[in-house]
Amino acid sequence: MSDADLRRAAARFGTPLYQYDFDVIERQVLLLRRAIGPRFELAYAVKANPSAGVLHFLSKFGLSSDVASRGELAAALRAGFPRSKILATGPAKSDADLEALVRARVSIIHAEGEWELEQLEKIGARIRGRIPVGLRLNPPWGIAEKRVIIGGPGAKKFGFDIRSAERVLRTSFPHLDICGFQVFNASNVLDARLLVENTQNVLNLALSLSKKYAVPLRSVDFGGGFGVPYAQGEMPLNLGVLRKGLQEIAARVERELRLRGTRLVFEPGRFLVAESGTYVTRVLGTKRSLGVDYVLVDGGVHHFLRPVLLGTPHRVRLIPEKTNGRSGPSSPSKKSLVISGPLCTSLDILHPAARLPLPARGDLLAFENAGAYGYTESMPLFLSHEWPAEIGVRKGRLARLRKAPSAASLLAAQECPF
Ligand SMILES: Cc1ncc(COP(=O)(O)O)c(C=O)c1O
């Protein structure tokens, strides 16, 4: 996103704010579609960025979507994702979530526990129908990359371990049509070979369970996990390697009778939206304390928790308020800066050691790659500061996606009955 766009957005909508570049989202969809090839289906994981404007834009590319709650289901339907292309996955779906998913007739519900199957069976009996269900599996292998966030071998709250899955597959559920499997084994993987290997392993597992328990394979879902570089020096995912590996798998799939007509689904979130997003804050002031340079800004981890939650600072850019020659060869030397927000906790560090020239009051600091698991993975109620707005930019045109609720409207939603 250009400095000019960010300056324009900050002047028009105020700071702090989230800005998403829709041209980047489009680029990422086209890149990933090309890399996975026509045999694999792309379902957007709504949790990565559920902003209505983002969902609506993505739905226009004909993507499927993966939802984790009835709130995400409502958002996906409103955005225009067809129910026949909605999948549902989530480790603790409430009875109300399951009810809403069945009522909406989503294409498949990935169950993650026996109580979910029992609940779905009850709903199926009540509506006298058969509900399409996949089993989310927790396989005994991981993805051997140390940056993996979810997944890896061992006990987990996600899905069924293989022994539990086999027990379930021996049980009769007259109102469930168990017709697929899902495995989400890792998030933010940058090694394409590991993603290809995982895809083949998941397919082998699905095939062997399908043969052993006569499960029709209408859907095999490989989860998300396509990574983007956050830290300095990290290399982007090699899409050429991904493409070649998945092409080889697609060729093998053609020879497998059981996989004729099977949906082969990836459900990425981060890859499609992370790089589109920037969290923009304004510098309130700087101070030096015991040799450390602090930059205090008008946003913080209440809006952008990810850097402290995962201990991975995002790249940050200084955008001087005025373009008065403070950049270029004669620009001031860089320092190591601690960038912090207004929360009364020392956890509120947006960057522990940013290498930047010391900014001036009024300058902008823009945190990059904030489009996935940014705003909605944060805790905006903490300390009752105002929330950021969400802004989109498409081919140079700026538009608001979500108005920040005012402090007054947040107060108005509360009652004091005692
Ligand atoms: C079930 C499920 N599918 C897909 C995703 C998206 O993963 P990513 O953003 O790494 O592609 C997640 C992320 O947590 C998930 O839990």
The ligand as a Tripos MOL2 file, in Angstrom:
@<TRIPOS>MOLECULE
LIG
   16    16     1     0     0
SMALL
NO_CHARGES

@<TRIPOS>ATOM
      1 C1        -10.3440  -25.1060   10.3840 C.3       1 LIG1
      2 C2         -9.4790  -24.0450    9.8070 C.ar      1 LIG1
      3 N1         -9.4050  -23.9410    8.4760 N.ar      1 LIG1
      4 C3         -8.6380  -23.0000    7.8760 C.ar      1 LIG1
      5 C4         -7.9020  -22.1040    8.6330 C.ar      1 LIG1
      6 C5         -7.1030  -21.0690    7.9160 C.3       1 LIG1
      7 O1         -5.7600  -21.2470    8.0930 O.3       1 LIG1
      8 P1         -4.6850  -20.2910    7.4070 P.3       1 LIG1
      9 O2         -5.1050  -18.9000    7.6830 O.co2     1 LIG1
     10 O3         -3.4260  -20.6760    8.0480 O.co2     1 LIG1
     11 O4         -4.6840  -20.5910    5.9600 O.co2     1 LIG1
     12 C6         -7.9290  -22.1970   10.0320 C.ar      1 LIG1
     13 C7         -7.1380  -21.2820   10.8510 C.2       1 LIG1
     14 O5         -7.0710  -21.3040   12.0380 O.2       1 LIG1
     15 C8         -8.7420  -23.1920   10.6280 C.ar      1 LIG1
     16 O6         -8.8330  -23.3030   11.9580 O.3       1 LIG1
@<TRIPOS>BOND
     1     1     2 1
     2     2     3 ar
     3     2    15 ar
     4     3     4 ar
     5     4     5 ar
     6     5     6 1
     7     5    12 ar
     8     6     7 1
     9     7     8 1
    10     8     9 2
    11     8    10 1
    12     8    11 1
    13    12    13 1
    14    12    15 ar
    15    13    14 2
    16    15    16 1
@<TRIPOS>SUBSTRUCTURE
     1 LIG1         1 GROUP 0 **** ****
